[in-house]
Amino acid sequence: MEKGFEILSQMEYPGRIIIMGTSPAGDDVVMYAITGRSASSQARKLERERKTVFVKPTDEKAVQGGDPDLLIYPSIMVGKFKWIAVSNGKQTPDIAAQFKKGVSPVAALGNALRNWDFEPDAPNHTPRISGCLCESGALSIVKRAPDGTVLRVYYEVPRAEGRGRLIATYTGSNADPLPVFAGEPMEIEIPYASAKEAAAAFWKALAPPKGRNDYRVAAVVAYRDKAGKIKFTLKNRNK
C-alpha cells in the first residue's frame, strides 16, 4: 500500500472520496475519487474544462441505465480568489457561488447546502459529501438520520503540512444496502510533493487485492501553491 493512503486498503468499496489537506511543502491539496459497482457508475470519466473538472459519460446508454442526475455533475470548480469547491454531486456550483472575501469555509458550506438532502437512491440513501477550500478548508456530509430526517454536519480541516482529512460516502464495506460513512473525517498522511505524485499514489491505493473486483472509476488531485497557482492531475478507468 502506498505510504499515506494505507487506510484506503481497508475500504473495499468507499463509493466517492474527498481528501483535503496540505502537502509537505505547504501547498493546499484537494483530492476526489469515484468508485462504482454498476455498469452505469463505471461508464464515466473525469474531464477538465478550464477551471472545472466534470464527471462525464463514456457510454451514454450505460449511464442512462442509472440516474444521470446523480451520475453526471461538476466535481471540482475553481472560483473567485482561486478558491476550490468539490463535491459528489450537483451541489458543487452552489458552493462556488458562496465564495467572497471574509467567508469561512464552514459558513460557505452551510449556506450552500442548507437546501440539499441526501441522494434519492433508497435503500442506500447515499450522502452528499462536499468540501470548500478558501483561505482554510472544511468538509461536510449531508446524510439520512436514523429517523429519516436530514443531518448536515460540517468539519474544519486543520492546516498541517503533510496531513489531511478524508471523507467518503460509505464506510468501505461492500454490502447491500451500503453502510454510509460514520464519524468524523479520517486523518490521513499526504507525503507527496506534487499533484502527479499524489494522483499516482491515490489511484494505486484504491486498487483491489489480486483476484478481487476493481471498482475504480476516476480520480483527480489539485495542488494550489502559495501564489494561488493550481495544478491538476486526472486518472480515469476509461478514456
C-alpha positions in Angstrom: 0.0 0.0 0.0 1.2 3.5 -0.9 2.5 5.4 2.1 -0.1 7.8 3.4 -3.1 6.1 2.0 -2.9 2.8 3.9 -6.4 3.4 5.3 -7.9 3.0 1.8 -6.7 -0.6 1.7 -9.4 -1.3 4.4 -12.2 0.1 2.3 -13.3 -2.4 -0.3 -16.0 -0.1 -1.7 -15.8 3.5 -0.4 -18.1 5.0 -3.1 -16.8 8.5 -3.6 -14.0 10.1 -1.6 -12.8 13.6 -0.8 -9.4 14.3 0.7 -8.4 17.8 1.8 -5.2 18.9 3.4 -1.7 20.3 2.9 1.4 18.9 1.1 4.8 18.7 2.9 5.8 21.9 1.1 2.7 23.8 2.2 0.6 23.5 -1.0 -3.2 23.2 -0.4 -4.5 19.8 -1.6 -7.9 18.6 -2.8 -8.5 15.1 -4.0 -11.6 13.4 -5.3 -12.2 9.8 -6.4 -15.1 7.8 -7.8 -15.6 4.1 -7.4 -18.5 2.3 -8.8 -20.1 -1.2 -8.8 -22.7 -0.9 -11.5 -22.2 -0.6 -15.3 -23.8 2.9 -15.2 -21.4 4.1 -12.4 -18.4 2.7 -14.2 -19.2 4.2 -17.6 -17.9 7.6 -16.6 -14.7 9.7 -16.6 -13.3 12.9 -15.2 -12.6 15.7 -17.7 -11.2 19.1 -17.1 -12.5 22.1 -18.9 -10.6 25.2 -17.8 -11.5 25.8 -14.2 -13.9 22.9 -13.8 -13.5 19.2 -13.6 -16.6 17.4 -14.8 -17.9 13.9 -14.4 -18.9 12.8 -17.9 -20.2 9.7 -19.5 -18.0 7.3 -21.5 -21.1 5.4 -22.6 -24.3 7.4 -22.8 -26.5 4.2 -23.0 -24.9 2.7 -19.9 -25.3 5.9 -17.9 -29.0 6.0 -18.8 -29.3 2.7 -17.0 -28.7 4.5 -13.7 -29.8 8.0 -12.7 -27.9 10.5 -14.8 -28.9 13.3 -12.5 -26.8 11.7 -9.8 -24.1 10.4 -12.1 -23.1 13.4 -14.2 -22.0 16.7 -12.4 -19.2 19.1 -11.9 -16.9 17.6 -9.3 -14.4 20.4 -8.8 -14.8 24.1 -9.5 -12.2 26.8 -9.1 -14.0 30.1 -8.2 -13.0 33.6 -7.1 -9.6 34.1 -5.5 -8.6 30.6 -6.7 -10.8 29.0 -4.1 -11.9 25.5 -4.7 -15.3 23.7 -4.3 -15.5 19.9 -4.5 -18.4 17.5 -4.1 -20.0 14.3 -5.2 -23.0 15.9 -7.0 -24.7 18.9 -8.5 -24.2 20.9 -5.3 -20.7 21.9 -6.4 -21.8 25.2 -8.2 -23.8 26.2 -5.1 -20.6 26.0 -3.0 -18.6 28.0 -5.5 -21.3 30.7 -5.5 -20.6 31.4 -1.8 -17.0 32.5 -2.4 -16.4 36.0 -1.2 -13.8 37.8 0.8 -14.0 37.0 4.5 -16.2 34.0 4.2 -15.2 31.0 6.3 -15.3 27.6 4.6 -17.8 26.2 7.1 -20.1 29.1 6.6 -19.8 28.7 2.8 -20.8 25.1 3.0 -23.6 25.8 5.5 -25.1 28.4 3.2 -24.7 26.3 0.0 -26.0 23.0 1.4 -29.0 24.2 3.6 -31.5 23.1 0.9 -29.7 19.9 -0.2 -30.8 16.4 1.0 -29.1 13.0 0.8 -29.4 11.4 -2.6 -32.8 9.8 -3.5 -31.4 6.3 -4.1 -33.1 4.2 -1.4 -32.2 1.8 0.2 -28.7 3.3 0.2 -29.6 6.9 0.9 -26.1 7.9 -0.3 -24.8 11.0 1.5 -23.7 14.2 -0.3 -20.1 14.9 0.6 -18.6 18.3 -0.1 -15.5 20.4 0.5 -14.6 24.0 0.4 -11.0 25.3 0.2 -10.8 29.1 0.8 -8.0 30.6 2.9 -8.6 27.5 5.1 -10.6 24.3 4.4 -13.7 22.4 5.5 -15.6 19.2 4.7 -19.3 18.3 5.1 -21.6 15.4 4.8 -25.4 15.6 4.3 -26.9 12.2 5.2 -30.0 10.5 6.4 -30.5 10.4 10.2 -31.9 7.2 11.8 -35.4 8.8 12.0 -35.3 9.6 8.3 -34.6 13.3 8.6 -31.7 15.1 7.0 -28.5 15.5 9.0 -26.0 18.2 7.9 -22.6 18.1 9.5 -19.6 20.4 8.9 -15.9 19.9 9.8 -13.0 22.3 9.8 -9.8 20.9 8.2 -6.8 21.9 10.4 -3.8 23.1 8.4 -0.8 20.8 9.0 1.9 20.1 6.5 1.9 16.6 5.1 -1.5 15.9 6.7 -5.2 15.9 5.7 -8.7 14.6 6.3 -10.7 12.0 4.3 -14.4 11.7 4.0 -16.3 9.2 1.9 -19.9 8.3 1.0 -19.7 4.8 2.5 -17.7 3.0 5.2 -15.9 0.8 2.8 -17.9 -2.4 3.4 -19.2 -3.9 0.2 -22.7 -4.7 1.5 -26.4 -4.2 0.5 -27.6 -1.7 1.4 -24.3 0.2 1.6 -23.5 1.5 5.1 -22.9 5.2 5.0 -19.9 7.0 6.3 -20.0 7.5 10.1 -18.0 9.6 12.5 -15.5 12.4 11.8 -13.3 12.6 8.7 -10.3 10.3 8.9 -6.8 11.6 9.5 -4.5 10.8 6.6 -0.9 11.5 5.5 -0.2 13.4 2.3 3.6 12.9 1.9 3.6 13.8 -1.9 5.4 16.7 -3.4 3.2 17.2 -6.5 -0.3 16.6 -7.8 1.1 14.0 -10.2 2.8 12.0 -7.5 -0.2 12.2 -5.2 -2.6 11.1 -8.0 -0.5 8.1 -8.9 -0.4 7.0 -5.2 -4.2 7.7 -4.8 -5.1 5.6 -7.8 -2.8 2.8 -6.7 -4.1 2.8 -3.2 -7.7 2.3 -4.5 -6.7 -0.8 -6.4 -8.2 -4.1 -5.2 -6.2 -7.1 -3.9 -5.4 -9.6 -6.5 -8.5 -11.6 -7.7 -11.0 -9.0 -6.4 -13.2 -6.7 -8.4 -11.7 -3.4 -9.4 -14.2 -0.6 -8.6 -12.0 2.3 -9.6 -13.7 4.8 -12.0 -11.7 8.1 -11.8 -9.6 10.3 -9.6 -8.4 13.9 -9.6 -5.8 15.7 -7.5 -5.4 19.5 -7.3 -2.4 21.3 -5.7 -2.7 25.0 -5.0 0.6 26.7 -4.2 1.1 29.8 -2.0 0.9 32.0 -5.1 -2.5 30.6 -6.0 -1.3 28.5 -9.0 -3.3 25.3 -9.3 -2.0 22.1 -10.9 -4.3 19.2 -11.7 -3.7 15.5 -12.4 -6.5 13.2 -13.5 -6.7 9.4 -13.7 -9.5 7.5 -15.5 -10.5 3.9 -15.8 -12.0 4.6 -19.2 -10.6 7.1 -21.8 
